[in-house]
């Protein structure tokens, strides 16, 4: 993977850490808030996905629905089933890049060359959202219950785990001038100021009114109905009856899924890992996880 100085790399810890939400924010900030253009291009056409692609796996899996599509449909899905390295080589500058790979699997000169936005999220909310995502996707389609999935996740038996090792690599670079390390909880608690921080990181300036409009655009109640980010064009691939790609966008929603035993186990796991890594998740006065 050739790194260019004009690349904008957006890195998420795992799927379901606010990836799509932050991609839209970053793209609009760097494209002069061109909402019309954003609406005309699906997010998968605005970003190149580097790394393991669930969509690519689905396109090659035996019996996967996508293999039954007509040739014109396969062309329609080219952007999500073509290896990212091929798309990168053909892309013009500036390249907007999304990846779920840890820093150790990206080019070593990346941090010195390109801008990186990294978002971390409370692993309890991540695992809930990831559980629903893996039930929605034909590959790797998960059909078990949440407790089973949680036990797999905490024991590093889910794609892209171990979770904290991934975050730690970016956390250790959080003070580098080319790294903007954000928490999902920051975005939820104060979206306006987080947008301003992100704009400043890219040397962009917008008025308070423009920031307010962007906040409204990114509001979850509007965002989940935005066809350019919701992946509705993949409706024929998704497993019927499951929760949608863009869900509730909540902080603390994990409480509806964890029983007492799981809660205690998770608290012990998180305390151990946070002590080992030095990572500190932000806590706000209105944090639902503390209620």
DOMI-697468 format. One line per 3 residues: number of its first residue (from 1); their letters; for each residue x, y, z of C-alpha. Coordinates in steps of 0.5 Angstrom, whole numbers, always signed. Last residue first. Example, Ala and Ser with C-alpha at 12.3 -4.5 7.8 and 13.67 -1.06 7.14 Angstrom:
2 = SA = +27:-2:+14 ~ +25:-9:+16
This chain:
291 = XXX = -55:+12:+71 ~ -47:+11:+70 ~ -48:+8:+63
288 = XXX = -52:+14:+61 ~ -47:+19:+62 ~ -50:+26:+63
285 = XXX = -44:+28:+68 ~ -39:+25:+63 ~ -34:+20:+63
282 = XXX = -29:+19:+58 ~ -25:+13:+57 ~ -18:+12:+60
279 = XXX = -13:+8:+56 ~ -7:+6:+60 ~ -6:+0:+57
276 = XXX = -5:-5:+62 ~ -9:-2:+67 ~ -15:-1:+62
273 = XXX = -14:-8:+60 ~ -15:-11:+68 ~ -21:-6:+69
270 = XXX = -24:-8:+63 ~ -24:-15:+64 ~ -26:-14:+71
267 = XXX = -32:-10:+69 ~ -34:-15:+63 ~ -34:-21:+68
264 = XXX = -39:-17:+73 ~ -43:-15:+67 ~ -44:-22:+64
261 = XXX = -46:-24:+71 ~ -51:-19:+72 ~ -54:-20:+65
258 = XXX = -52:-16:+60 ~ -56:-14:+54 ~ -60:-8:+56
255 = XXX = -54:-5:+59 ~ -51:-5:+53 ~ -55:+1:+51
252 = XXX = -50:+5:+55 ~ -48:+10:+49 ~ -53:+10:+44
249 = XXX = -53:+10:+36 ~ -59:+7:+35 ~ -58:+2:+29
246 = XXX = -55:+4:+22 ~ -54:-3:+19 ~ -61:-5:+20
243 = XXX = -64:-10:+26 ~ -65:-17:+23 ~ -71:-19:+20
240 = XXX = -69:-21:+13 ~ -61:-23:+13 ~ -58:-17:+9
237 = XXX = -56:-18:+1 ~ -62:-16:-2 ~ -62:-10:+2
234 = XXX = -55:-8:+0 ~ -57:-2:-4 ~ -60:+1:+3
231 = XXX = -53:+2:+5 ~ -55:+7:+10 ~ -50:+12:+8
228 = XXX = -52:+15:+2 ~ -59:+13:+4 ~ -60:+18:+10
225 = XXX = -65:+16:+14 ~ -61:+13:+20 ~ -57:+20:+19
222 = XXX = -63:+24:+21 ~ -65:+21:+27 ~ -58:+20:+29
219 = XXX = -56:+27:+28 ~ -51:+28:+23 ~ -55:+33:+19
216 = XXX = -57:+37:+25 ~ -50:+37:+27 ~ -48:+39:+20
213 = XXX = -53:+45:+20 ~ -50:+47:+27 ~ -43:+47:+25
210 = XXX = -45:+52:+19 ~ -49:+56:+24 ~ -43:+56:+28
207 = XXX = -38:+59:+22 ~ -33:+54:+19 ~ -26:+53:+19
204 = XXX = -21:+48:+16 ~ -14:+47:+18 ~ -15:+39:+18
201 = XXX = -14:+38:+26 ~ -18:+45:+26 ~ -24:+41:+23
198 = XXX = -24:+35:+27 ~ -24:+40:+34 ~ -30:+44:+31
195 = XXX = -33:+37:+30 ~ -32:+35:+37 ~ -34:+42:+39
192 = XXX = -41:+41:+36 ~ -42:+33:+37 ~ -42:+34:+45
189 = XXX = -44:+28:+49 ~ -45:+23:+43 ~ -38:+25:+39
186 = XXX = -35:+25:+46 ~ -38:+18:+47 ~ -35:+16:+41
183 = XXX = -28:+17:+43 ~ -23:+21:+39 ~ -16:+21:+37
180 = XXX = -13:+25:+32 ~ -7:+23:+29 ~ -2:+27:+25
177 = XXX = +1:+32:+30 ~ +3:+26:+34 ~ -1:+26:+41
174 = XXX = -5:+20:+40 ~ +0:+16:+38 ~ +0:+11:+44
171 = XXX = -7:+11:+44 ~ -7:+8:+36 ~ -3:+2:+38
168 = XXX = -7:+1:+45 ~ -14:+1:+41 ~ -12:-5:+37
165 = XXX = -9:-9:+43 ~ -16:-7:+47 ~ -20:-11:+42
162 = XXX = -16:-17:+41 ~ -20:-18:+36 ~ -21:-17:+29
159 = XXX = -26:-22:+27 ~ -29:-25:+34 ~ -25:-31:+38
156 = XXX = -21:-26:+42 ~ -24:-29:+49 ~ -28:-23:+50
153 = XXX = -31:-23:+44 ~ -33:-31:+44 ~ -36:-30:+51
150 = XXX = -40:-24:+48 ~ -43:-28:+42 ~ -45:-33:+47
147 = XXX = -48:-28:+51 ~ -52:-25:+45 ~ -55:-31:+42
144 = XXX = -53:-35:+37 ~ -54:-34:+29 ~ -48:-31:+27
141 = XXX = -47:-30:+19 ~ -40:-29:+18 ~ -42:-28:+12
138 = XXX = -49:-27:+11 ~ -49:-20:+15 ~ -55:-18:+19
135 = XXX = -53:-23:+25 ~ -46:-21:+25 ~ -48:-13:+25
132 = XXX = -53:-15:+31 ~ -47:-18:+35 ~ -42:-12:+33
129 = XXX = -47:-7:+36 ~ -48:-11:+42 ~ -40:-12:+42
126 = XXX = -39:-4:+41 ~ -43:-2:+46 ~ -39:-6:+51
123 = XXX = -33:-4:+48 ~ -34:+3:+50 ~ -32:+6:+43
120 = XXX = -25:+9:+40 ~ -25:+13:+34 ~ -18:+14:+30
117 = XXX = -17:+20:+25 ~ -11:+19:+21 ~ -7:+25:+17
114 = XXX = -2:+22:+12 ~ +6:+22:+12 ~ +9:+21:+19
111 = XXX = +3:+17:+21 ~ +3:+12:+15 ~ +11:+11:+15
108 = XXX = +10:+4:+18 ~ +5:+2:+13 ~ -1:-1:+16
105 = XXX = -2:-8:+20 ~ +2:-5:+26 ~ -4:+1:+26
102 = XXX = -9:-4:+27 ~ -14:-6:+21 ~ -21:-3:+21
99 = XXX = -19:+1:+15 ~ -23:+7:+12 ~ -19:+11:+6
96 = XXX = -21:+18:+3 ~ -16:+19:-3 ~ -14:+26:-5
93 = XXX = -12:+25:-10 ~ -14:+20:-15 ~ -16:+13:-14
90 = XXX = -13:+7:-19 ~ -8:+4:-14 ~ -13:+5:-8
87 = XXX = -18:+1:-11 ~ -13:-5:-13 ~ -11:-5:-5
84 = XXX = -18:-4:-3 ~ -20:-11:-6 ~ -26:-11:-10
81 = XXX = -32:-13:-7 ~ -35:-6:-4 ~ -33:-2:-10
78 = XXX = -36:-7:-15 ~ -43:-8:-12 ~ -46:-5:-18
75 = XXX = -42:-8:-23 ~ -44:-15:-19 ~ -51:-12:-20
72 = XXX = -50:-11:-28 ~ -47:-19:-28 ~ -54:-21:-25
69 = XXX = -54:-23:-18 ~ -53:-30:-15 ~ -46:-29:-12
66 = XXX = -49:-24:-8 ~ -54:-29:-4 ~ -48:-33:-1
63 = XXX = -48:-40:-3 ~ -41:-41:-3 ~ -37:-35:+0
60 = XXX = -34:-30:-5 ~ -38:-24:-5 ~ -39:-25:+2
57 = XXX = -32:-25:+4 ~ -31:-18:+0 ~ -37:-15:+3
54 = XXX = -34:-17:+10 ~ -28:-14:+7 ~ -21:-15:+11
51 = XXX = -16:-9:+10 ~ -17:-3:+6 ~ -24:+0:+5
48 = XXX = -24:+6:+0 ~ -28:+12:+2 ~ -33:+16:-3
45 = XXX = -36:+11:-7 ~ -37:+7:+0 ~ -40:+13:+2
42 = XXX = -46:+13:-3 ~ -45:+19:-8 ~ -51:+24:-10
39 = XXX = -52:+25:-3 ~ -45:+27:-1 ~ -45:+32:-7
36 = XXX = -51:+35:-5 ~ -49:+36:+2 ~ -42:+40:+0
33 = XXX = -40:+42:+7 ~ -33:+45:+4 ~ -31:+38:+2
30 = XXX = -26:+37:+8 ~ -31:+38:+13 ~ -36:+34:+9
27 = XXX = -32:+28:+8 ~ -30:+28:+16 ~ -37:+28:+18
24 = XXX = -39:+23:+14 ~ -33:+18:+16 ~ -35:+20:+23
21 = XXX = -42:+17:+23 ~ -40:+11:+18 ~ -34:+9:+23
18 = XXX = -38:+10:+30 ~ -35:+4:+33 ~ -39:-1:+30
15 = XXX = -34:-4:+26 ~ -28:-5:+30 ~ -22:+0:+33
12 = XXX = -24:+5:+27 ~ -19:+8:+23 ~ -20:+14:+18
9 = XXX = -14:+15:+13 ~ -14:+22:+9 ~ -9:+21:+4
6 = XXX = -6:+28:+1 ~ +1:+26:+3 ~ +1:+19:+0
3 = XXX = +2:+12:+2 ~ +3:+6:-2 ~ +0:+0:+0
